[in-house]
Amino acid sequence: MDENVKLEAKGIYKEFDEENPITILRDVSFVAKKQEFVSFVGPSGCGKTTLFNIIAGLLEPTGGNIYIDSEQTTGTVSSQIGYVLQKDLLLPWRTIEENVILGLEVRGMKKSEAKDRATEYFKSYKLDGYQKKYPSELSGGMKQRVALMRTMIMEPEIILMDEAYKALDYPLKIDLESELLSTVKENKKTVIYITHDIEEAVTLSDRVYIMKARPGEIVREMEIDLGVDSTRMNERRASKKFNDYYETIWQSMGTSK
């Protein structure tokens, strides 16, 4: 395997219902290189979330394997992987600080030490002063920022994100996408991102995989190079190459249904 490849899927196949098998994924293979931002786009029902759960080790594939750093991890939960979902899943009875450090406590870190580590994260994520508040006191955007912080504090090398910003209004979504891209580049993370939003995929990604539904298969792989160093979404979308990538993906999705 290429030493630059962080995560690889080979021939992932998934069926549900043993009596009347339904094929959800068929022969899905892809790579995510180290520090690469990889997105999957496709219509509803193409198995993106099922694939996400297989990568995360939460679901066993019917066939095929997942590799991290050339080591097979199929069906196992790797400490190298963190994930952020569309729903923030914050525990309402815990303060924001307690939510952020929950994973560290589960790992056995002393609460005082975990809080010390969290201090810089609260500053970096523009949430300093909110440590003692509860999830009900935060806006949707703040909750998603907390969810990302809760993941990042565990220091995973790979971050899986399943339509994490889908429910947010457009201006806030753009701001959080900019923050996300800046954060993962600064911290040298590999990201696998699931989305229905072509604009989002093109603007954030180094590589995009386009899927079709019933069963879910990859129909095209595209490397993205907008020629822009900025992590600001509005500046990246102003690239002369943006529309060409968008149209190519749109047409590929249209012919893959």
N, C-alpha and C positions, 0 to 999 in steps of 0.2 A: 504494500500500500504506500502511496505517496506520503512522505513524512510531513508534508504541509496540510494533509487532510486531518481535521479534528474529529469529524463524525461522518460515518458512511452507513448508508442503508443498502442492502443487497437483496433484491428479489422479494420485497415484503409483500406478503399475500395474507388477506384476512377474510375469513368467512364467519358468519353468525348463523345460529339455528342449525343444529346437526340434522334434524329431520327434513327440513326444507332449506338447504343451504342458500344463503344470500352472499354473493361475493361483494365485499365492500372495497377492498384494495386488491389490485392485481399487478404483480411484477413491478413494484415501485422501488427504484434504485436511484440514489442521489448522493452527492457529497457536499459537505460544508467544510471549507478550509479554515485553518486557524485565523481567528480574528475577522472572519467574514460574516456579513449580514446577508442571510439567505431567506427569501420569502417564498411562500406557496400561495398561489391564487387559483381560484376555480369556482364553479357554481356550487350552490348548496347541494349536499348529497354526494360530493366527490371524495369524501373520506378524510378530509384534512384533519379534523379533530381526532379521528381514530388513529391516524398516522402519528399525530402528536402524542397520544397516550402510549403508543407502542415505543416511540423514541424515549419517552420518559420512563419506560419500564413498568407502567401501570397496567399494561395490557399485553398479553402474549400474542404474537402473530401466528397465523396458521402455518405460514412458511416464511423463510427468509431470516435474515439476521441484521442486527445493529452492531456497529463497531465504534468504539471511542479510542482514539490513539492506537488503532490496529487491534485492540483487544475486544473480543466479543462480549457484549453486555446485554444481549437479548433477554427480555423478561426480568431484568434486575434494575433496581433503582440505584442510579449512580450518584455519588456525592458531587460529581463534577457538573451535574445538571441542576439548574434551578428553573422554576417556571412561574409565569405571570398569566393569570386568566382574565377573561372579560369581566367576571365578577371578582371583586377584590377579596371576598371571603375573610374580611377582618372580623375578629371576635368582638362582639359589641360590649361585652362585660370587661374587656381589658382596655387599658389606656393605649394611645397610639404607640408610646414607647414600649409598652408590654407586648403589643402586637409585633413590633419590629424585631424584638429580641427573642421571640418565642422559639424560633429554630435553634438559636444559640443555646438557650436553656435546655432544649430537648437533647442537644449534643453533650450536655453536662457542664457547660460553662457557668461559672458563678454569676448570679444576677448583677452584682456590682460591676464585674468585669465586662459583662455584656452591655450594660448601660454606658460604660466608658467608651466602648467601641462604637456605640450608636451615636455618640455626641457629634462626631464629625459628619456622619451621614445626615443628621438633621440639618446641619448647616449647609451641606452640599445640595440637599434636595429642597432647600428653601422652606423648611418646616420647623426651624428652630423656634422654640416657644410653644409648640403644639404638643410637646411630650406628654403632658398630663391630661390632655383632652381625650374624648372618646370618639369612636367612628361616627356617631350620630351628629357630632358637632362639625364635621368636615364636609366640604363639597365633594362632588363626584371626582373632580380632577385631583383634589388632594388625596382622596382615598386611593386612587390609582398610583399616585406618587409614593404613598406609603407601601403599597403592594410591591412596587418595584424595589423600594429601599429594603423591604423585608427579604426579598430575594438576593439583592446585591450584597447585603451584609454577611450572607453565608459564603461569599466569595466563590461562586460556581464559575467554571470555565466556559460552560455552555448555558445559554438562557433560551428557554422556549417560551414563546408568547402567542397566545391564542386570542386574536382579535381584542387585545387588551384595551383599545381606545374606541371601540365601536360605538359605545353608548354615549359618548361625549359630544358636546356641540363643536362645530367645526373650528372656530378660533382656538378653543382650548386644546382640541385634538392636535392642531398644528404646533402649538407651543410645546405640548408634551412629547410629540414626535421629535422635535428639535432637541429637547433635553435628553431624550432617550438615545439618539444617535451620538450626541456629544459624550454622554456617559459611557456607552459601550466602547466607543473608540478610545477614550481616555483610559479606560480600564482594560482594554485589549481583550474584549469578550467575543466569543462566537455566538451569534444569535440566529435562531430559527423562528421565523415569524409567519403566522397564519393569518390571512386576511382575504376579504372579498374585494377590497378597495385597490384598484389598479394604480391609482395615483400614489397611494401610500406605499405600495410595493416598489414602484419605480424610484420614488424619492428616497427611500430608506436603504435600498438593497444594493449589494454587489452582484447578486445572482438571484434570478427568479425562476421558479419551476411552475409551469402552467399545467393544471390538472383538468381532466374531464370526469364526468360522473357516470356511475352505474355501468361497470364498476370503476372505482377511482384508479386512474392511471396518469402518469406524467406524459404529456403530449409534446412538450417543448421545454428546453432549458435555454435561458438567456443570461449572458453576462451583461451587467449594467455598468456603464462608465459615463456619468454625466459631465465629466471634465470640470467638476466644481469641488473645491476643497471645503467650503463652508458646510456646517452641519445645520444651518437654518433652512427650514423647509421652503420658505418663499424664495430664497436664493437658489436652491437646488431645482425648484420647479421652473425657474426662469431660464434654465439651460436650453440651448437650441436643440439638444438631443432629446429632451423630455417627451415631446409630442410623438416623435418617431417610435420611441420605446412603448409609449402608451398605446398607439395605434396597432403596433405589431402584437402586443399582448391581447388587446381587445379582439382583434381578428382571430387570433389563435384560440381564444376562449369561445368565440362565436362558432367556430368550426369544430369545436371539440365536444359539443353537447350531445 
